[in-house]
Structures are given as structure tokens and as C-alpha cells.
């Protein structure tokens, strides 16, 4: 009888342990959030910025695709522009998962309009981002939510940013506006090659 009670107790303990493992596995599975990709506009003109946004995953993202000639494209947002019409696919990866979104680039039909260029550019922290304006009435005012600007004028403007991420620069002229976007990236890490140990003098040296 005592043996039966022992077996019953062991069975109950085994059942509880199994349930705990099962619930733990379910809880872990529920914490995995799928990564998603979205774009601010499904269609943009040539040399106009398309802004891609990632969500989900583990909060750390890596971007890849046409016209992304960088190895440290990161952050939850990334901007790209294309000089030629077509359909372009951008892929974002996070926590071993990936998602893709497309943007259609069409030929620009507007001539003589206010233009901010380059539409997108990649700079690293401490590197200067330079912008220029054409069109409008020849008088320009620059503004950005990421900078404190009080007297920004002229057809060109340069800026240094103190943090990584997507930065927008807007130029105004004759009642119209145009925007450029800078991807401010963390500085790429350069591998350090260890030097050879100093083993003393060479042949014939003391």
C-alpha cells in the first residue's frame, strides 16, 4: 500500500513538472514577435525619399536591398531614394526573422519645382551631412526637427547630428517646401589586427 502511495505521489509530481514545462514553452513562444516592414508611400518619384519602418522582432534591425551600399544600416527606420523608375524591394532582419516591403518609383513629371538634394544620404556620427536646394524663387530657408536653427538661409546647408537615426531636413521657398532625409549611422567598427610579439633582436643583433 505504501508503494502505491509512493507511485501516486511520483505520478502527481511528474504531471506538475510536465505542465510547468509546457506552460513555460508556451510562454516563451508567445514572446517571439514577428518582424514587419512598412513604407510611408507605396509610390514615389525618382530621387524622392521612401522611408521604411520596422516593428517587432527584438528591437534591433538590419536593412538590405538595392541602393543600400552600407554595411551598418540599422535602426527602426531607413530611407532610400532611387534615380530610375521601377519596383524596389527592401528587406529588414531582426532576431533571425526577416520581412520585406516594396516601393514603386515613377518618373518625376514636375519641372522647375523646389527640390532638396540629395534626397537621401548616409553619414556616420561626427560626419557632416550636406544639402542643397534648387528651384523656388532662389531664396531658401532650412529647418529640421532635429536641430535648433535660427538663421538658416542660402541654397546649401550642412549639419552634424549628435545621435543615430533618421533625420529630416526641410527647405522652404516661395511658399513651397521640399525635404531631404539623412540616415545617421553608428561608425563602422574597424577590426584591430594584433601585432606580432617582440621576440628580441634579429639575426646578428644582440
N, C-alpha and C positions, 0 to 999 in steps of 0.2 A: 504493500500500500504506500509505503514511504517512497518507493521507487517511482510509482505512478505520479505521486505529487511532485517529485523532482522533475520528471519528464514534462509535466504540465507547466511547471514554473519556467523551465528552459524554453518550452514552446512559446509561452507568452512573451518572454524576453526577446526571443528571436523575431517574433512578429513585430514587436515595438521597434526593434532595431531596423528591420526591413522598411517599415513605414517611415521612419526618420530619414533613412537613406533616400527613399522615393520622394518624399516631400522636399528634401534638400536638393535633389536633382531637378525637380520641377521649379523650385525657387531659383536655381541657377539659370535654368533655361529661360525663365521669364525676364532675367536681367539683360539678356542679349537683345539690343535694339537694332533693327535693320538700318543700314545706312541708306540715305536717299539723296538725290540730286535734283535741283530745280534751277531754272534760268529766268531772269527777270523779264525777258522778252523772247518770244519764240522766233521772231524775225527782226533782224537788224540790218542797217545799211552797211556797205563796205566801210571799213575804218571807223566803225562805231562800236563802242564797248558793249559786250554781252557779259553780264555778271551772273556767275554760277554760285549757288549756295548749297552747302551740305548740311545734313542733320543726321542724328542717330549715330550709330557706331559707338566708339569710345571717346568721341570728342576731339580726336587727333586725326587730321585728314591729309591726304597726299593726292595732288591733281596731276593728270596726264592727258595728252591729246595734241592735235595739230596746233602749231604755233606756240607751243609751250616748251621753249628751249631752255628750261631751267631744271635743276636737279633738286631744288629745295622749295618747290611750290607747295605751300601749306596754308593752314587757316581754314575757317569755315566758309570763306568766300574767296573767289578768284575771278579776275576779269581778263577777257581776251578780246582782241579785235582781229579782223581778217581783211586783207586787201582785195580778195577775189570772191565773187559770188559762189555759193554752194551750200551744202549741208555739212555741218561740222559736229563731231561728237566729242564730248569731254567726259572723262571718267574720274570719279573720286573713290579713293580706297580708305577704309578705316577698319581696324580690328579684324583684318583678314577678309573683310567683305568689300564689295565694290558695287557702284551704281553709275549709270550713265545718263546723260541728257543731251539733247540736240538743239542747235540753233541754226536757222536758215539765214544766210547772208545774201542780200539782194543788192543790185547796183544802185548807187545813190543817184536820184533824179534831180536833186536840188543843186543849183549852181549859184555862186555868189553869196551863199548864206554864211552866217557866222560859224566858224569851225575852230575847235580846240584840238591841238595835236601835240604829241601822238595820242591817239585815243586811249591806248593802254601802254604801260611800260612797267618793267620790273626793276626795282632798285633794292639794295640791301640797306640795313640800318647804317646811318652815317654817310650814305651816298646821296648826292643831290639829284632830285627829280626836276627836270626842266620841261616847261610847257610853252607853247606859242599859239597865237591867235591870228586868224586871217578873216577877211570879210567884215561884215558890220559897217560902221561908219568910220573906222580907223581909230576910234577912241575906246579903250578897253578898261574894265575893272575886274580884278580877280578876287575870288572868295573861296573859302573852304571851311567846313565844319571842324576840321582837324587842326586848324591854325588860327592864330589871332592876327588878323590883317587889318591895318587901318588906312594904308595909303598905297595899295597895290594897283598900279596902272602900267600902261605900256603894252606892247604886243607880245612880250615874253615875260615869263615868271619862273623862278626857281624856288624850291622848297626842300628842307630837310625834315624828316619825321622822326619822332622820338619813340615810336612803337611800331610793331609789325601789324600787318593787316591791310585791308582795302581802304584807300584814301581817294576822295573825290575832290577835284579842282574844277571850279566853275568860272567861266569868263562871261561877262555881260557887255553888250554893245548895242546902242540904238534900240533899247527895249527888248532885245532878244538875248538868249543865253545858250551856251554850249558847255559840255562837260568833258573832262578827261579823267581817267582813273589810273592810279598808281598802285601796283602790288608791292608793298614794302615787305621784304623777306628778311628772315634772320640770316646773318652772314654764314656762308657755307663753311663747314669745318674742314680745315686742311690737315690731312694726316701728317703726323710728325714721324720722320724716319729716324730711328735711333742711330747715333754714331757708333763707330767701332771703338772698343775699349782701347785705352792707351797701354800698350804692352811694352813700352820702353823704346830704346833706340833701335834703328835698323841695322842692316849689315855693316860692319866696320865701325859702328858707333858704340860708345861706352855709355 
